[in-house]
Amino acid sequence: MSFVVPPTPTVSVPVLGHAERFPVHRIYCVGRNYEEHAKEMGFTGREPPFFFLKPTDSLVVVESSQTGQMPYPSLTQNLHHEIELVVAIGKGGRNISAADSAQHIYGYAVGLDMTRRDLQNEMKKQGRPWCIGKAFDHSAPIGPITPIAQAGDVNNAEISLLVNGTDRQRSNVAKLIWNVAETIEHLSAAWELQAGDLIYTGTPEGVAAVVSGDMLVGEVAGLGQLKVAIK
Ligand code: MN
């Protein structure tokens, strides 16, 4: 087959302990999925989960023990970090029940849902889509995927983010409003999940701005660290 312009290469994420890589299909993200973060964004109470997407090629793929480089994006004065547990789907499906969800998970990774908060807030105010605030180039750093059998008890794991060595975000995945299993149930009712999908599950409280020169170190216990430098 030949193409009139060069075809987009497959984006892939390394897998710990494997030479083979995880090819990325879609990137789903869950909004406001920790209570204390929902509060700091001005919301209270349990609402149904809601989702947005990022383009696959917005990933900044950080290889094992490397430091990723994220260029400071255009058009913003308020680039925020959001540390998140990421679920990698290994087997697709629709209308997956929470009870069956584990069979569909390949593994987990540490990710950052970087956000142009000023642009997102402006879009919220105007009732417009969040794309410009959330789905920009280089907006989704991610570390290597740990296969589910090696990941430990991710649903009760500490999640944290340090910026220049100082604590910014620290919580536990157990505090997710909609846990991983429930998120897969809701998401697969709305879209048919595919092998290769990634799900950014939401961020705990403590989101704040970063600037050029900052060093971000995110961690989910059992999944290792994600290091990203803002250029
Ligand atoms: Mn997020």
py3Dmol code that shows the C-alpha trace and the ligand (Angstrom):
import py3Dmol

protein = """\
ATOM      1  CA  MET A   1       0.000   0.000   0.000  1.00  0.00           C
ATOM      2  CA  SER A   2       1.214   3.512  -0.680  1.00  0.00           C
ATOM      3  CA  PHE A   3       0.084   6.813   0.803  1.00  0.00           C
ATOM      4  CA  VAL A   4      -0.197  10.362  -0.473  1.00  0.00           C
ATOM      5  CA  VAL A   5       1.433  11.694   2.731  1.00  0.00           C
ATOM      6  CA  PRO A   6       3.591   9.740   5.213  1.00  0.00           C
ATOM      7  CA  PRO A   7       1.357   7.588   7.472  1.00  0.00           C
ATOM      8  CA  THR A   8       1.396   8.290  11.223  1.00  0.00           C
ATOM      9  CA  PRO A   9       3.746   5.898  13.017  1.00  0.00           C
ATOM     10  CA  THR A  10       2.341   3.729  15.834  1.00  0.00           C
ATOM     11  CA  VAL A  11       2.982   5.301  19.241  1.00  0.00           C
ATOM     12  CA  SER A  12       4.141   2.735  21.782  1.00  0.00           C
ATOM     13  CA  VAL A  13       5.067   2.528  25.462  1.00  0.00           C
ATOM     14  CA  PRO A  14       7.783   0.251  26.907  1.00  0.00           C
ATOM     15  CA  VAL A  15       6.739  -2.674  29.099  1.00  0.00           C
ATOM     16  CA  LEU A  16       8.878  -3.562  32.103  1.00  0.00           C
ATOM     17  CA  GLY A  17      10.579  -6.928  31.669  1.00  0.00           C
ATOM     18  CA  HIS A  18       9.607  -7.272  27.997  1.00  0.00           C
ATOM     19  CA  ALA A  19      11.334  -6.413  24.731  1.00  0.00           C
ATOM     20  CA  GLU A  20       7.890  -6.035  23.113  1.00  0.00           C
ATOM     21  CA  ARG A  21       6.148  -2.681  23.476  1.00  0.00           C
ATOM     22  CA  PHE A  22       2.521  -1.674  24.118  1.00  0.00           C
ATOM     23  CA  PRO A  23       1.007  -0.061  20.988  1.00  0.00           C
ATOM     24  CA  VAL A  24      -1.325   2.800  21.896  1.00  0.00           C
ATOM     25  CA  HIS A  25      -4.812   3.022  20.407  1.00  0.00           C
ATOM     26  CA  ARG A  26      -6.737   5.768  22.287  1.00  0.00           C
ATOM     27  CA  ILE A  27      -6.134   7.816  25.430  1.00  0.00           C
ATOM     28  CA  TYR A  28      -9.205   8.240  27.647  1.00  0.00           C
ATOM     29  CA  CYS A  29      -9.093  10.487  30.719  1.00  0.00           C
ATOM     30  CA  VAL A  30     -11.456  10.665  33.706  1.00  0.00           C
ATOM     31  CA  GLY A  31     -12.322  14.110  35.092  1.00  0.00           C
ATOM     32  CA  ARG A  32     -12.566  15.039  38.812  1.00  0.00           C
ATOM     33  CA  ASN A  33     -12.183  11.509  40.195  1.00  0.00           C
ATOM     34  CA  TYR A  34     -10.791  12.261  43.683  1.00  0.00           C
ATOM     35  CA  GLU A  35     -13.067  14.106  46.131  1.00  0.00           C
ATOM     36  CA  GLU A  36     -10.426  16.542  47.426  1.00  0.00           C
ATOM     37  CA  HIS A  37      -9.438  17.454  43.858  1.00  0.00           C
ATOM     38  CA  ALA A  38     -13.104  17.938  42.866  1.00  0.00           C
ATOM     39  CA  LYS A  39     -13.395  20.329  45.843  1.00  0.00           C
ATOM     40  CA  GLU A  40     -10.313  22.328  44.880  1.00  0.00           C
ATOM     41  CA  MET A  41     -11.880  22.675  41.399  1.00  0.00           C
ATOM     42  CA  GLY A  42     -15.077  23.999  43.040  1.00  0.00           C
ATOM     43  CA  PHE A  43     -17.280  20.879  42.932  1.00  0.00           C
ATOM     44  CA  THR A  44     -18.707  18.644  45.656  1.00  0.00           C
ATOM     45  CA  GLY A  45     -20.602  15.384  45.789  1.00  0.00           C
ATOM     46  CA  ARG A  46     -20.418  12.212  43.728  1.00  0.00           C
ATOM     47  CA  GLU A  47     -21.325  12.867  40.126  1.00  0.00           C
ATOM     48  CA  PRO A  48     -21.366  10.268  37.350  1.00  0.00           C
ATOM     49  CA  PRO A  49     -17.884   9.828  35.857  1.00  0.00           C
ATOM     50  CA  PHE A  50     -17.126  11.926  32.801  1.00  0.00           C
ATOM     51  CA  PHE A  51     -14.464  11.517  30.186  1.00  0.00           C
ATOM     52  CA  PHE A  52     -12.326  13.367  27.692  1.00  0.00           C
ATOM     53  CA  LEU A  53      -9.665  12.160  25.267  1.00  0.00           C
ATOM     54  CA  LYS A  54      -6.147  13.127  24.331  1.00  0.00           C
ATOM     55  CA  PRO A  55      -4.556  12.403  20.960  1.00  0.00           C
ATOM     56  CA  THR A  56      -2.317   9.339  20.947  1.00  0.00           C
ATOM     57  CA  ASP A  57       0.590  11.410  19.683  1.00  0.00           C
ATOM     58  CA  SER A  58       0.315  13.797  22.651  1.00  0.00           C
ATOM     59  CA  LEU A  59       2.151  11.162  24.723  1.00  0.00           C
ATOM     60  CA  VAL A  60       5.632  11.937  25.985  1.00  0.00           C
ATOM     61  CA  VAL A  61       6.901   8.365  26.305  1.00  0.00           C
ATOM     62  CA  VAL A  62       9.561   8.080  29.002  1.00  0.00           C
ATOM     63  CA  GLU A  63      11.738   4.987  28.732  1.00  0.00           C
ATOM     64  CA  SER A  64      12.736   3.009  31.835  1.00  0.00           C
ATOM     65  CA  SER A  65      15.067   5.028  34.143  1.00  0.00           C
ATOM     66  CA  GLN A  66      15.121   7.976  31.732  1.00  0.00           C
ATOM     67  CA  THR A  67      13.917  11.552  32.277  1.00  0.00           C
ATOM     68  CA  GLY A  68      11.287  12.765  29.838  1.00  0.00           C
ATOM     69  CA  GLN A  69      11.461  16.226  28.301  1.00  0.00           C
ATOM     70  CA  MET A  70       8.260  18.239  27.974  1.00  0.00           C
ATOM     71  CA  PRO A  71       8.467  21.556  26.141  1.00  0.00           C
ATOM     72  CA  TYR A  72       6.535  24.353  27.890  1.00  0.00           C
ATOM     73  CA  PRO A  73       3.448  24.654  25.667  1.00  0.00           C
ATOM     74  CA  SER A  74       2.239  27.683  23.766  1.00  0.00           C
ATOM     75  CA  LEU A  75      -0.680  29.979  24.696  1.00  0.00           C
ATOM     76  CA  THR A  76      -0.627  29.357  28.475  1.00  0.00           C
ATOM     77  CA  GLN A  77       0.600  31.164  31.592  1.00  0.00           C
ATOM     78  CA  ASN A  78      -0.668  28.414  33.919  1.00  0.00           C
ATOM     79  CA  LEU A  79       0.546  24.907  33.048  1.00  0.00           C
ATOM     80  CA  HIS A  80      -0.668  22.485  35.754  1.00  0.00           C
ATOM     81  CA  HIS A  81       0.536  19.019  36.734  1.00  0.00           C
ATOM     82  CA  GLU A  82      -1.936  16.206  37.415  1.00  0.00           C
ATOM     83  CA  ILE A  83      -0.332  12.950  38.559  1.00  0.00           C
ATOM     84  CA  GLU A  84      -2.454   9.931  37.601  1.00  0.00           C
ATOM     85  CA  LEU A  85      -2.591   6.151  37.628  1.00  0.00           C
ATOM     86  CA  VAL A  86      -2.888   4.958  34.022  1.00  0.00           C
ATOM     87  CA  VAL A  87      -4.610   1.692  33.069  1.00  0.00           C
ATOM     88  CA  ALA A  88      -3.451  -0.115  29.914  1.00  0.00           C
ATOM     89  CA  ILE A  89      -6.187  -2.186  28.281  1.00  0.00           C
ATOM     90  CA  GLY A  90      -5.058  -5.581  26.961  1.00  0.00           C
ATOM     91  CA  LYS A  91      -8.386  -6.964  25.786  1.00  0.00           C
ATOM     92  CA  GLY A  92     -11.172  -4.844  24.362  1.00  0.00           C
ATOM     93  CA  GLY A  93     -14.898  -5.077  24.817  1.00  0.00           C
ATOM     94  CA  ARG A  94     -18.091  -3.178  25.381  1.00  0.00           C
ATOM     95  CA  ASN A  95     -20.400  -3.195  28.393  1.00  0.00           C
ATOM     96  CA  ILE A  96     -17.675  -4.743  30.550  1.00  0.00           C
ATOM     97  CA  SER A  97     -18.891  -5.216  34.121  1.00  0.00           C
ATOM     98  CA  ALA A  98     -16.747  -3.998  36.996  1.00  0.00           C
ATOM     99  CA  ALA A  99     -16.491  -7.623  38.154  1.00  0.00           C
ATOM    100  CA  ASP A 100     -14.984  -8.690  34.793  1.00  0.00           C
ATOM    101  CA  SER A 101     -12.765  -5.643  34.311  1.00  0.00           C
ATOM    102  CA  ALA A 102      -9.505  -7.198  35.562  1.00  0.00           C
ATOM    103  CA  GLN A 103      -9.490  -9.621  32.611  1.00  0.00           C
ATOM    104  CA  HIS A 104      -9.308  -6.616  30.278  1.00  0.00           C
ATOM    105  CA  ILE A 105      -6.342  -4.925  31.959  1.00  0.00           C
ATOM    106  CA  TYR A 106      -2.845  -5.534  30.571  1.00  0.00           C
ATOM    107  CA  GLY A 107      -1.059  -3.416  33.145  1.00  0.00           C
ATOM    108  CA  TYR A 108      -0.568  -0.020  34.760  1.00  0.00           C
ATOM    109  CA  ALA A 109       1.680   3.001  34.393  1.00  0.00           C
ATOM    110  CA  VAL A 110       2.338   6.380  35.985  1.00  0.00           C
ATOM    111  CA  GLY A 111       1.169   9.315  33.881  1.00  0.00           C
ATOM    112  CA  LEU A 112       0.802  13.085  33.957  1.00  0.00           C
ATOM    113  CA  ASP A 113      -2.337  14.770  32.602  1.00  0.00           C
ATOM    114  CA  MET A 114      -0.679  18.127  31.906  1.00  0.00           C
ATOM    115  CA  THR A 115      -3.241  20.899  31.644  1.00  0.00           C
ATOM    116  CA  ARG A 116      -3.247  24.451  30.284  1.00  0.00           C
ATOM    117  CA  ARG A 117      -5.470  25.472  33.237  1.00  0.00           C
ATOM    118  CA  ASP A 118      -6.066  29.049  32.110  1.00  0.00           C
ATOM    119  CA  LEU A 119      -7.352  27.857  28.728  1.00  0.00           C
ATOM    120  CA  GLN A 120      -9.392  25.035  30.293  1.00  0.00           C
ATOM    121  CA  ASN A 121     -11.012  27.497  32.734  1.00  0.00           C
ATOM    122  CA  GLU A 122     -11.860  29.883  29.897  1.00  0.00           C
ATOM    123  CA  MET A 123     -13.466  27.026  27.906  1.00  0.00           C
ATOM    124  CA  LYS A 124     -15.439  25.923  31.000  1.00  0.00           C
ATOM    125  CA  LYS A 125     -16.705  29.475  31.492  1.00  0.00           C
ATOM    126  CA  GLN A 126     -17.842  29.637  27.877  1.00  0.00           C
ATOM    127  CA  GLY A 127     -19.275  26.096  27.845  1.00  0.00           C
ATOM    128  CA  ARG A 128     -16.848  25.080  25.101  1.00  0.00           C
ATOM    129  CA  PRO A 129     -14.850  21.842  24.671  1.00  0.00           C
ATOM    130  CA  TRP A 130     -11.732  21.388  26.818  1.00  0.00           C
ATOM    131  CA  CYS A 131      -9.502  20.272  23.928  1.00  0.00           C
ATOM    132  CA  ILE A 132      -7.245  23.314  23.903  1.00  0.00           C
ATOM    133  CA  GLY A 133      -6.693  23.014  27.665  1.00  0.00           C
ATOM    134  CA  LYS A 134      -6.194  19.252  27.803  1.00  0.00           C
ATOM    135  CA  ALA A 135      -5.397  17.699  24.426  1.00  0.00           C
ATOM    136  CA  PHE A 136      -2.395  19.709  23.280  1.00  0.00           C
ATOM    137  CA  ASP A 137       0.933  18.375  21.988  1.00  0.00           C
ATOM    138  CA  HIS A 138       3.155  16.737  24.665  1.00  0.00           C
ATOM    139  CA  SER A 139       0.309  16.906  27.217  1.00  0.00           C
ATOM    140  CA  ALA A 140       0.495  13.257  28.313  1.00  0.00           C
ATOM    141  CA  PRO A 141       3.826  12.085  29.755  1.00  0.00           C
ATOM    142  CA  ILE A 142       3.822   8.381  30.627  1.00  0.00           C
ATOM    143  CA  GLY A 143       6.343   5.924  32.072  1.00  0.00           C
ATOM    144  CA  PRO A 144       6.787   2.217  31.339  1.00  0.00           C
ATOM    145  CA  ILE A 145       3.853  -0.168  31.766  1.00  0.00           C
ATOM    146  CA  THR A 146       4.060  -2.744  34.558  1.00  0.00           C
ATOM    147  CA  PRO A 147       2.105  -5.924  33.660  1.00  0.00           C
ATOM    148  CA  ILE A 148      -0.812  -6.511  36.037  1.00  0.00           C
ATOM    149  CA  ALA A 149       0.745  -9.634  37.602  1.00  0.00           C
ATOM    150  CA  GLN A 150       3.800  -7.616  38.718  1.00  0.00           C
ATOM    151  CA  ALA A 151       1.958  -4.428  39.721  1.00  0.00           C
ATOM    152  CA  GLY A 152       0.995  -5.291  43.295  1.00  0.00           C
ATOM    153  CA  ASP A 153      -2.138  -3.856  44.901  1.00  0.00           C
ATOM    154  CA  VAL A 154      -2.545  -0.820  42.664  1.00  0.00           C
ATOM    155  CA  ASN A 155      -6.020  -0.076  44.018  1.00  0.00           C
ATOM    156  CA  ASN A 156      -4.495   0.700  47.433  1.00  0.00           C
ATOM    157  CA  ALA A 157      -1.244   2.288  46.286  1.00  0.00           C
ATOM    158  CA  GLU A 158       0.164   5.631  47.376  1.00  0.00           C
ATOM    159  CA  ILE A 159       0.277   8.185  44.536  1.00  0.00           C
ATOM    160  CA  SER A 160       2.521  11.236  44.731  1.00  0.00           C
ATOM    161  CA  LEU A 161       4.175  14.041  42.795  1.00  0.00           C
ATOM    162  CA  LEU A 162       7.231  16.046  43.765  1.00  0.00           C
ATOM    163  CA  VAL A 163       8.276  19.210  41.945  1.00  0.00           C
ATOM    164  CA  ASN A 164      11.950  20.160  42.467  1.00  0.00           C
ATOM    165  CA  GLY A 165      12.018  17.803  45.446  1.00  0.00           C
ATOM    166  CA  THR A 166       8.986  19.320  47.215  1.00  0.00           C
ATOM    167  CA  ASP A 167       5.707  17.449  47.773  1.00  0.00           C
ATOM    168  CA  ARG A 168       2.877  18.788  45.619  1.00  0.00           C
ATOM    169  CA  GLN A 169       0.421  15.878  45.442  1.00  0.00           C
ATOM    170  CA  ARG A 170       0.157  12.893  47.809  1.00  0.00           C
ATOM    171  CA  SER A 171      -2.841  10.599  48.163  1.00  0.00           C
ATOM    172  CA  ASN A 172      -3.874   6.979  47.689  1.00  0.00           C
ATOM    173  CA  VAL A 173      -5.524   5.295  44.709  1.00  0.00           C
ATOM    174  CA  ALA A 174      -8.077   3.909  47.217  1.00  0.00           C
ATOM    175  CA  LYS A 175      -9.539   7.441  47.300  1.00  0.00           C
ATOM    176  CA  LEU A 176     -10.688   7.333  43.672  1.00  0.00           C
ATOM    177  CA  ILE A 177     -14.391   8.263  43.533  1.00  0.00           C
ATOM    178  CA  TRP A 178     -14.871   5.776  40.662  1.00  0.00           C
ATOM    179  CA  ASN A 179     -12.286   3.020  41.046  1.00  0.00           C
ATOM    180  CA  VAL A 180     -10.536   1.332  38.131  1.00  0.00           C
ATOM    181  CA  ALA A 181     -13.156  -1.431  37.793  1.00  0.00           C
ATOM    182  CA  GLU A 182     -16.090   1.018  37.886  1.00  0.00           C
ATOM    183  CA  THR A 183     -14.324   3.343  35.445  1.00  0.00           C
ATOM    184  CA  ILE A 184     -13.918   0.489  32.937  1.00  0.00           C
ATOM    185  CA  GLU A 185     -17.599  -0.385  33.359  1.00  0.00           C
ATOM    186  CA  HIS A 186     -18.717   3.194  32.654  1.00  0.00           C
ATOM    187  CA  LEU A 187     -16.216   3.809  29.861  1.00  0.00           C
ATOM    188  CA  SER A 188     -17.035   0.582  28.009  1.00  0.00           C
ATOM    189  CA  ALA A 189     -20.731   1.463  28.070  1.00  0.00           C
ATOM    190  CA  ALA A 190     -19.936   4.609  26.095  1.00  0.00           C
ATOM    191  CA  TRP A 191     -17.165   3.328  23.777  1.00  0.00           C
ATOM    192  CA  GLU A 192     -16.020  -0.119  22.707  1.00  0.00           C
ATOM    193  CA  LEU A 193     -12.656  -0.464  24.406  1.00  0.00           C
ATOM    194  CA  GLN A 194      -9.781  -1.817  22.318  1.00  0.00           C
ATOM    195  CA  ALA A 195      -6.496  -3.500  23.172  1.00  0.00           C
ATOM    196  CA  GLY A 196      -4.029  -0.622  23.260  1.00  0.00           C
ATOM    197  CA  ASP A 197      -6.308   1.890  24.976  1.00  0.00           C
ATOM    198  CA  LEU A 198      -4.917   3.877  27.902  1.00  0.00           C
ATOM    199  CA  ILE A 199      -7.096   5.304  30.676  1.00  0.00           C
ATOM    200  CA  TYR A 200      -5.803   8.208  32.789  1.00  0.00           C
ATOM    201  CA  THR A 201      -7.885   7.660  35.922  1.00  0.00           C
ATOM    202  CA  GLY A 202      -7.873  11.151  37.459  1.00  0.00           C
ATOM    203  CA  THR A 203      -5.711  13.189  39.822  1.00  0.00           C
ATOM    204  CA  PRO A 204      -5.769  13.784  43.579  1.00  0.00           C
ATOM    205  CA  GLU A 205      -5.653  17.240  45.176  1.00  0.00           C
ATOM    206  CA  GLY A 206      -2.672  19.563  45.007  1.00  0.00           C
ATOM    207  CA  VAL A 207      -2.652  20.500  41.323  1.00  0.00           C
ATOM    208  CA  ALA A 208      -0.566  23.608  40.691  1.00  0.00           C
ATOM    209  CA  ALA A 209       1.599  25.369  38.144  1.00  0.00           C
ATOM    210  CA  VAL A 210       5.011  24.389  36.824  1.00  0.00           C
ATOM    211  CA  VAL A 211       7.468  26.507  34.854  1.00  0.00           C
ATOM    212  CA  SER A 212      10.408  25.924  32.531  1.00  0.00           C
ATOM    213  CA  GLY A 213      13.286  24.274  34.378  1.00  0.00           C
ATOM    214  CA  ASP A 214      11.090  22.380  36.860  1.00  0.00           C
ATOM    215  CA  MET A 215      11.713  18.678  37.523  1.00  0.00           C
ATOM    216  CA  LEU A 216       8.642  16.522  38.170  1.00  0.00           C
ATOM    217  CA  VAL A 217       8.909  13.137  39.863  1.00  0.00           C
ATOM    218  CA  GLY A 218       5.655  11.181  39.998  1.00  0.00           C
ATOM    219  CA  GLU A 219       5.148   7.822  41.611  1.00  0.00           C
ATOM    220  CA  VAL A 220       2.507   5.179  42.179  1.00  0.00           C
ATOM    221  CA  ALA A 221       3.723   2.596  44.695  1.00  0.00           C
ATOM    222  CA  GLY A 222       4.600  -0.620  42.879  1.00  0.00           C
ATOM    223  CA  LEU A 223       4.869   1.050  39.450  1.00  0.00           C
ATOM    224  CA  GLY A 224       8.091   3.002  39.844  1.00  0.00           C
ATOM    225  CA  GLN A 225       8.771   6.665  39.152  1.00  0.00           C
ATOM    226  CA  LEU A 226       8.022   8.960  36.234  1.00  0.00           C
ATOM    227  CA  LYS A 227      10.567  11.779  35.825  1.00  0.00           C
ATOM    228  CA  VAL A 228       9.796  14.695  33.526  1.00  0.00           C
ATOM    229  CA  ALA A 229      11.733  17.938  33.019  1.00  0.00           C
ATOM    230  CA  ILE A 230       9.858  21.006  31.755  1.00  0.00           C
ATOM    231  CA  LYS A 231      11.952  22.636  29.032  1.00  0.00           C
TER     232      LYS A 231
END
"""
ligand_1 = """\
1
MN
Mn -6.726 14.648 34.975
"""
view = py3Dmol.view(width=600, height=400)
view.addModel(protein, "pdb")
view.setStyle({"model": 0}, {"cartoon": {"style": "trace"}})
view.addModel(ligand_1, "xyz")
view.setStyle({"model": 1}, {"stick": {}})
view.zoomTo()
view.show()
